């Protein structure tokens, strides 16, 4: 089980705080975004091992986009309005759908 800070804004892994996924994201949508994130992370590794700097850069940008959609990077989700939060993850879902991950809500 993942440990959260008392305010729920961060998870704690081996004593280090990481921003938690926005809890307002519906679970089905969060699952699509996590699959997209994991695929992008795999692509970073593949490109790195192949010495493909352009591919690595593209994959890292996808990781950034997925983590932003999940609320783990970019503006803090607890400082955004409900509409801003929904727009953030919906935009991420559209990008994920363009790559074949689920369908945008």
C-alpha positions as CSV (number, residue, x, y, z in Angstrom):
1,X,0.0,0.0,0.0
2,X,1.2,3.5,-0.9
3,X,1.7,5.9,2.0
4,X,0.3,9.4,1.5
5,X,1.0,12.6,3.4
6,X,-1.8,13.7,5.8
7,X,-3.1,16.2,3.2
8,X,-3.2,13.6,0.5
9,X,-1.2,15.7,-1.9
10,X,1.9,13.5,-1.9
11,X,2.9,9.8,-1.8
12,X,5.9,8.8,0.2
13,X,8.3,6.2,-1.4
14,X,11.4,5.3,0.6
15,X,11.2,8.5,2.6
16,X,10.9,10.7,-0.5
17,X,7.7,12.7,-1.4
18,X,6.3,12.6,-4.9
19,X,3.2,14.5,-6.0
20,X,0.1,12.2,-5.9
21,X,-2.2,11.7,-8.9
22,X,-5.2,14.1,-8.8
23,X,-7.9,12.2,-6.9
24,X,-10.6,13.9,-8.9
25,X,-9.7,11.9,-12.1
26,X,-12.2,9.1,-12.6
27,X,-10.5,5.8,-12.2
28,X,-11.1,4.6,-15.8
29,X,-9.6,7.8,-17.1
30,X,-6.6,7.6,-14.7
31,X,-6.0,4.0,-15.8
32,X,-5.8,5.1,-19.5
33,X,-3.4,7.9,-18.5
34,X,-1.2,5.4,-16.5
35,X,-1.1,3.0,-19.4
36,X,0.0,5.9,-21.7
37,X,2.6,6.9,-19.1
38,X,4.1,3.4,-18.8
39,X,4.3,3.0,-22.6
40,X,6.1,6.3,-22.8
41,X,8.5,5.2,-20.1
42,X,9.2,2.0,-21.9
43,X,9.9,4.0,-25.1
44,X,12.4,6.2,-23.2
45,X,14.3,3.1,-22.3
46,X,14.1,1.6,-25.8
47,X,15.3,4.8,-27.4
48,X,18.1,5.3,-24.9
49,X,19.4,1.8,-25.4
50,X,19.3,2.3,-29.2
51,X,21.2,5.6,-28.9
52,X,18.2,7.4,-30.6
53,X,18.4,10.9,-29.1
54,X,15.4,12.2,-31.1
55,X,13.2,9.2,-30.0
56,X,14.3,9.6,-26.4
57,X,13.4,13.3,-26.5
58,X,10.0,12.5,-28.0
59,X,9.3,9.8,-25.4
60,X,10.4,12.0,-22.5
61,X,7.9,14.7,-23.8
62,X,5.2,12.0,-23.7
63,X,6.1,11.1,-20.1
64,X,5.9,14.8,-19.2
65,X,2.5,15.1,-20.9
66,X,1.1,12.0,-19.2
67,X,2.4,13.0,-15.7
68,X,1.0,16.5,-16.2
69,X,-2.4,15.1,-17.2
70,X,-2.4,12.9,-14.0
71,X,-1.6,16.1,-12.0
72,X,1.8,14.8,-10.9
73,X,3.6,17.6,-12.7
74,X,2.7,21.1,-13.8
75,X,0.3,23.3,-11.8
76,X,-0.6,21.7,-8.5
77,X,-4.0,20.1,-8.8
78,X,-5.1,21.4,-5.4
79,X,-4.5,25.0,-6.6
80,X,-6.7,24.5,-9.7
81,X,-10.4,24.9,-10.1
82,X,-12.5,21.8,-10.9
83,X,-12.8,23.0,-14.5
84,X,-9.1,23.5,-14.8
85,X,-8.4,20.0,-13.4
86,X,-10.9,18.4,-15.8
87,X,-9.5,20.3,-18.8
88,X,-6.0,19.1,-17.8
89,X,-6.8,15.4,-17.7
90,X,-9.2,15.6,-20.7
91,X,-6.5,17.1,-22.8
92,X,-4.2,14.3,-21.7
93,X,-6.8,11.7,-22.6
94,X,-7.1,13.2,-26.1
95,X,-3.4,12.9,-26.6
96,X,-3.4,9.3,-25.3
97,X,-6.3,8.4,-27.6
98,X,-4.3,9.7,-30.6
99,X,-1.7,7.1,-29.7
100,X,-4.3,4.4,-29.3
101,X,-4.7,4.4,-25.5
102,X,-8.4,4.3,-24.7
103,X,-10.8,6.9,-25.9
104,X,-11.1,10.5,-24.9
105,X,-14.0,11.2,-22.5
